[in-house]
Amino acid sequence: MSSKSDKKIGIKKIKNQKPTIPRLTPSIRMEQPHLLVSPLNYPTFYFSKKRVSPLKPFKSLDKRRQIYPNNVAPSEGDIKFGGKFESGNLDRVYRRGNNSYEIHIAPDPKRTAQWFYFSAENIKPGTYTFVIIGFHRDTGIHHHGVTPVALSENDKRIGIGWKRIGEQLNYWLSSSGKPREYTMSFQFTVHKLDSMHFAYTYPYNYSDLQSFLRTLPSYVHITRNIFSPGKLNIPMIFWDADNQISSQLPEDPNQIPGGRKPLAIIVARHHPGETCSSYAMEGFLQKFFNKSDKEANEMRNEYSFLIIPMVNVDGVVCGFYRPGLNGIDYNRVWKTKSKTELGSSILDIIDSLTKTRKLVFFLDFHGHAGLWNAFTYTLTNDKVPLSELSPVFPETMSKVCQYFTATHSYILSPHAYDRTMRVALHHRYKVPFAYTLEMSIGGSTLTKEPNMFTPNEYRIVGSSTLTAMYEMLLLNENIKGKLDFKATEIDENVEIKHEKKKHHHHGKKHHSTNNSDYEYNDIDE
């Protein structure tokens, strides 16, 4: 049981800026993606507080300096830039001077760009400066040395994959208009002619997911009958604990067979730029389907699972940071069933599954660009039995995962962020344990020396999630002995009730030595 003193009631919410801009509807880009090797784990990279003076972007863009798309024929020594591949989002590039380039990322449909991903060929030996323009939020982790990542073709030949890159890093407000715009600059050195890819953080695209799913055991069946607005299938995995099989879900949700064992739902990639959530999902699935893992075996025996590894596949393919192809933030559509066709289709499946099963646990993997470590958002609700025990999960995670902090996890009002999947499903199905698990795009301050995360750390967070679920749901007698597995009547009018209620979001500024000395006032869910 948690007391008021245990609770951190959120972070002060920044007003959403909604400028009037043309809605962008780019055609989905599915050219053959570059075949990139799996990211490797890298040695500890220590945070640096060293700052340098900002480089000012051009106030008026000089077309004579534009080299991508080619406004002028590139000179013999120029880098050849590109971004027309899966998850790429390069817009324009200008030559600032010798070995200095100004790179503009393409805007998202709703001006939420934070992700970048582009290629650069013909990089000759020397030190280069990249000034990247088009970010739309102040992400404090960069003020403490969190750098982007790069993949070198020369490194690939000796078995090295993606790694952190950048010296003289800077990140600053470059335009105070509406919306505000931020710029990043960094330097890097090439010792031998090279071609490279650069990204905001470790890429994980739709093709990567398809490749990973093929590595799962042959008894795992993937359901592919839900499609995105861009006509891509959204893979789902259903584990039927009653029959101990992974079965494909029928196209008609009403034909889903019933079951008595309780249900857990795990999802990821509501927001395309939060690629760490996909690495966490990999770690979760690898452990979950490992038949030699005792915890996984017991969870598969006692709980059915619906797993959606990538909700927003269109946004991932297009290289957006938060929205989908239609400009919608898919973690803001769940309060009203008819809000989107995709959301309605998924809710139809959950409605059918919960006719005979109790939905006990929900978790949504996300990435956070403002805070350190891994942590959760959850809620307590007097109207949902056992909801008061929701702090048990973050407390358990902090014991089984060295990168997770319960201290900086948050218990929010049951009406805060009510359009998110976490909160909407909690109310619709009376889910006692509903969480958003955030992982820093930067790294951890919990280890002996602060270090930047790599895909391996995110996978560890994912596998630790299943361990924490096992200890909480199957070993904790305060929970196991009190759970009522009777199916709950679906609250079809949840959206109507919520619209009449005032949100009680008791926000306060977040101050913490663990999450640095800056203020980050937006719950990035």
N, C-alpha and C positions, 0 to 999 in steps of 0.2 A: 504494500500500500504506500502511496506517495503522499507526502504532505505538501502544503503550499511552499514550504521552504525548499523542497526538492525540485520545484518546477522552474523551468526557464520559459516564460510565456512569450517566446518568439523574439523576432528582431523587427525593429520599426520598419514598416512597409513604405517604400518609395512610391510616390504617385506615378502611375503608368502614364507615359507620354504617348499620345496617339495623334501624330501629325497627319495631315491630309496629304497622302501621296498616292500616285497611281498604283493599283494592285498589279503586281507582277505575276504572270502565269507562264514561267518558262517551260518549254517542252522538256520532258524528262530526258536526262542524258544517260544513255546506256552504251556508249562506245566501249570497246574492249578495254578494260582497266589494265593498268600496269601491274605486272605480276611482282609483288613485293614480298620479300622474305618475312618470316614471322619475327616480330620484335623480340629482342633479347633482353635479359636482365643486365643492367649496367651497375657499375660501382656507385657507391654513395656520392651524390653531387651536392655539395654543401651550399646552403642558402647564402646569398651575399646581399648586403645592404648598400653596396656601392652604387652611387647614382651618377649619371652624367647629364650634361646640359641637353635639353631637347633640341632636335633638329626640326626646323620649321618646314612643313609641307609647302609646296608651291602655292601661292595665293591665287594665281591665275594659271591654269594648266596650259603649258606651251605645247601645241600640237607638233611642233618641230622636234620635240624631245620624246614623243610617244613612240615606243618600240613594240608595244603589244596592246591591242591588235596592231599589225604593222601599218602605221601611218606613213612612215618613211622606211626605205630599205635599210635594214640593220647594217651597221658597219662590220667590217671583218672580225673585229674582236669582241663584238657584243654577245651577251648571253641571250640564248633563245628561250623565252618563257612560254609556258603552256598551262592550260587548266581545263581543257576539254576532255576530261575523263571523269569517271565515277567519283562523286563527292568533291570534285574540284570546283572552285568558285572564283577564279581569277577574272578581273574585269579589265583593268588597264595597267600598263607599266610605262614609266617615264625614266629617261636617263638623267640623273642629277649631275653627274660628273664622272670622273674616272673611278670605276669600280663602285659607284654609288647609284642606287636605283630606288625610285618611288613606286610602290606597288599598291594598287587599289583593289580591294576585294569587292565582289559583286554584292549588292544589298539583298537581304532577305525580303520577302513580300511585306513584312510589317516592320522593317527597320530594326531588326534585332540581331544583326550580324555580329558574330564574335569569332566564328570559325574561319580559318583559311587553309587552303590546300592547293599548291601549284608546283609545277616542275620548272627546272632551270637547267638547260643543256649548254655545253661549251663554256664551262667555267674554268678559266685559265688560272694558273697559280697566282696567288696574291691575297690580300685582305679586302673584303667587301663589306659594304654597308647597305642593309635593306631597311627602308622606311615603309612600313605597312600601314595603310590608311583605311578606315571604314568600320572600326569597332564602335559599339554603341552602349557599352557599360564600363564603369570604373571597376576593374578587377584588381583588388589590392594585392593579390599574390605576386603580381609582376613587380610591385615596388620592393619586393624582397628577393628578387633574383630568379623567379620561376621563368624558365626559358621555353621557347617553342622546340619542336623536334625536326629532325632531318634524316633522310636516307641517302647515303652516298653510293653510287654505282661502284666506286673503287672499294668501299667497305664491304659491299655485298660479295665481292669476289673472294674475300677472306672470311666470310661467314658472319659479318657484323650487320645487324639490321638497324632499325630506327634508334636514334639516340638524341638526347638533349643537345642543343647547340646554341651558341650565342654569347658573345662578350659585349661589354659596354651596353647592356640592355637598358632600355628606357621605355616608359609607358606614360602617356600624358594626355590631358584634355587639349585637343587641337582645334575644336570648334565648339563654341558655347551656344550655338543656335538650338532649335528644336527639330529633331532630337539632337542631343549632344553627340559629338564624334570624338573618338579617341584614336591615338596613333601609337604604334610600337616601332622601335628601331633597335637593331642589334648589329654586331659585326661578327664575321667569321672568316677563317683563313683556309684556303685550299692550297695544298702543296704539289698537286699533280692534276693535270687536266681531268675534269670530272663532270658528271651529270648528277643532279640531285633532285629530290623532292623535299618540300618544306610544308609543315602543317602546324596548326595551333597546338595540337596535342596528338597523341598516337592515333593514327587513322584506323577506323574499323568500318568498312562499307558493307553494302548489301551482299556483294559477292563473297566477302569474307565470311559472312554468316552462313551462306549456302555451303561454302567449303567446310566450315566447322561442323555443320549438321551432318554432313556425310561421314564424319569421323565417329559419330555416336554408334553404339552397338546396333547390330542389325535388328534387334527386337524393338527398337524405338521407331515408332511410326509418326511421321510428320503430317499434320492436317494442313492442307493448302487451299481451302475453299472460301477463305475470306480475302477480298481484294481491296487494294487501296484506290483512292481517286485516280492515281496514275496507272491503274490496271496491273499492279504487281501483287503477287500473292503474299500474304502475311503469315509466315509459318507459325504454327501452334503445336504444342505437345500436350496430350492428355494422358495422365497416368491414372488408370482405374484400379484403385486399391482393392475393391471388392472382388475383382476378377484377376488381379495381379498381372495386368497386361497394359502395354502402351497401345492404345487403339486410336484409329482415325475417327474424328467426329463426323457424323453424317451431315450432308448439306442442309437438311432440314433440322434445326435445333430441337424441334418437338420430338424427334425420333431418338434423341440421346437417351440411352438406357439409364434407369435409376440406379441408385446405390445408397448404402447406409453409412459408409465410412465418411468422416468429415473431409472437407475440401480446403486446400490452400492454393492461392494464386500468386504467381511470381511473374513480373513483367519488367521490361527494360526498353530503353531508347524511345521514350516519349519525345525527347529533345535530341535531334540528330547530332549536334556538336558535342554532346556529352558521351563521347566514345568509350570512356572508362566503364560505363554501365554495361556495355557489351562484353568487355573483358571479365567483369564480375559475373555476368551471366554464364560465360564459358566455364569459369571456376565452379559455379553452382552446379551446372549440368554435368560436368566431368565427375564430380563427387556423387551426385544424385544417382547416376546410372552405373556407378562402380559396384559390381556385385560382391567385391571383396571388402567393401566398407560397411562395418557393422551399423554405424549411425544411419547411413543411407538405406540399408536393407530394412531397418526398423521403421524409418519414415515412410518408405514405399509400402510397407505392410499395413501401416495404420492410417495413412492419409492419401487421399486422391489429390492430384495436382493438375492445375491448368497453368501452362507456362507459355508466355508470349515473349520471345527473345527480342523482337524489334517491332514496336508498335508503329512508328512513323517511318516506313520504308521509303516513301517518296522524298521526304526531307533529307534522308541520308543520301540518297542517290544524287539529289540536286545540290548538295553541299550547303544546306541551310543550317542555322544554329539552333533555332527553336521550332519554327512552324513547319507545316506540311505544304504540299503543292498548292493548296487553296488558301494559304496564308493563315490557317487556323493553328493555334497552339493546342496540340492534342491532349495536353494535360489540363485543359480548361473547358472540356466539353462534356464531362461525365454527369453533371448535375441534371441535365435534361436529356432524356433518352433520344429524342428526335433531333438533337443538335447536329449530328453528322451521321451519315450512313455507316461509316466505319464504326463509330462508337455504338450505334444501335445494334449492328451485327454482333459485336462482341458481347454486349449486354444480353442479347437474345440467347447466346450460348450459356452465359453465366446464369441467366434466369432458369434455363432448362436444367442445368447441373444442380442448382440449389432447390429444385422442387422436392428432392428427397434427401439432399445432403446439406449439412450445416457448413456454411462458409466461416471458418474459424480464423484464418490467417491470410493477410494480404501484404505483399511487399513490392515496392516499385524502386528499381535501381536508378539513380541519377548521378550526375556529376555537378560539382560546385566550383565556380570560378572565383569565389571570394574568400573562402575559409579553408583551414587546414584539416587534415585527417579525414576519417570516415565517421559519420554520425547519423542520427535519425531524427525525423519529425514524426510525431505520433499525436494522439489525442486521447482524452478520457471523456466519458459521457455517462452520466448517471442513469440514462435510459437504456443503456446496453449492458447487460450483466457481464461481469469480469473485465470490463473495459478499464476499471481502476488498476488492473494489474498489467496494463500495457507497458509500464516502465521496466518490467522484468526482461523484455527482449534486449533493449540497449545495455542494461546491466550485465546480461549474460554475454552479449557480443564483446563487451570491453574485457571480459575474462578470457575469451577464446581467440581474440584477434588483436594483435599488437598494434594495429593501425587504427583501431576504433576507439572513440572516446564517448563514454556515457555522460561525462561532465558537460560536454557541449552539445548534447542531444536535447531536443526541445519537445515539450508537451504543450500543444496548442489548444485553443478553444475549439470545441466540436463544430463550430460554425465558421471558423477561419479557413479560407481557401476551399470553399465548399464545391467548387467546380473541378477540383483535382480528383483523380481516380481514387486516391487514398480516402478522401473524406466522403465522396459521393457513394462509394461502395460500402463504407462503414454504415452510413445511414440507410441505404437501400436494403442491405442484407443483414443489418445488425451485427456487423463483424466486430468482435471484441478486440482483435489485435490487427491494427492497420498501420503500415509504416511506409515512409519514404526513406530509403537509405541513400544518403549523399556521400560521395567520395570526392575529395579535393582533386581538382585538375593539377594542383601543385604537388603537395606531398605531405609528409608526416612530421610533426614536432614531438611525437611520443617516443621515438627511438632515441638511443643514446646520442647520436648526432642527427640533426634534422636532415632528411633526405627527400629528394624528389621521387614521386611514384613512377613506376614503370608498369607495363601490362601485367607483369608477374604479381606485383603487390595487389592490383585490382582483382586478379583471379583468386588470390588468397582471401580477400574480403568476401568474394562470392562463395567460396567453399566454406568459410567460417560461418556464413549466414545459415547454411544447412546444419552445421554443428550446433549453433545457438538455438535454432528451431527445435532440434532434437532434445537438447537439455531443457528447454522451456516447456515444450508440449508433451514430452514423454517421461521426463524425469522429475519435473517440479510438481510435487503433490498438491500444492496450493492451487495449481491450475488443472492438472490432469484429473484430480478428483472432483472438480466442480464443473467441468465442461459439460454442457448439455448439447448432445449431437442431434437433437431433433431439428429438422429443417425449419427455418424461420420464414414466416409469411413475408413476401416481398412488399416493400413500401413503395407502391407505384406513384404515390403523390409526394415523394420526397422533395421534388423541385418546387412544388407549390408551397409546402410548409416552410421551406427555407427562405423563399422569397418574402415571406411575411415576417420573418424573424430578423432582428438586428444582429449583426455580427459583433461578437465580443472578442476583439483581437487586442489584448492588452499588450501592445508593443512596447519594447524598451530598447535603447541602444545597447549594442553588444560590446562589452569591453572584456578582453581576456588576454593574458600574456601568452597563452597557448595559440591563440588565433591572431597574434601580432598586435601592434599598437595602433592600428588604424580602425576606423569604424566602417562596417559594411552593413548597410541598413536594408537589405532586400533578401527575403527568404526566396532562394533560387530554386523553387520547386516546380 
